[in-house]
Amino acid sequence: DGSAVSAGDTLIGLASSGPHSNGYSLIRKIIEVSGYQLNDDLDGRPLAEWLLAPTRIYVKPLLSLFSRIKVHALAHITGGGLTENLPRVLPENTRAVIDTGAWQTSTIFKWLQHNGNVETTEMYRTFNCGIGMVVCVATADVSAALEHLRGQGEDARVIGHIEQADGKPGVVYTR
């Protein structure tokens, strides 16, 4: 039916509003070891505001997208980050190639990585790092999908693609 994920598909990332309720055990530890207080300023806002930003809900823009183009897959980037959530929607012998330079990492994720001395691979496995939802579409539908999602108020951008690979699905990061 043309709706299965396959090599050549494009991945569109929708911005998150912050940690989205994931990684808070690590966040608590980072706050503890950093000596920061929740009311300390972080780029003009209290740390608590960054951490407690309401989770973005993508239902309405995605439902309206479904009526316009064929969406091959969705991956909600929750606990497990991009590294663990994207492979769940990929078939065997494929992998997602993510360009980590395709979006600006938000202040809170930079702060967490720096103050927690968290390895980049662990950041992408624990946090959404600024991408809360990934939409997989045929390359021919990318422009229409981006236009529609942006028109719905989403910060949407191409963040990668699907390619052939041997074995279990996975994710590779490029910059």
ABEGO torsion letter per residue (X at the ends): XGABBBBGBBBBBBBBAEAGGBGAAAAAAAAAAAGBBAABBBGGBBAAAAAABBBBBAAAAAAAAAAABBBABBBBBBBGEAAAAAAAABBBGBBBBBBAAABBBBAAAAAAAAAAGBBAAAAAAABAGGBABBBBBBAAAAAAAAAAAAAAGBBBBBAEBBBBBBEBBBBBBBX
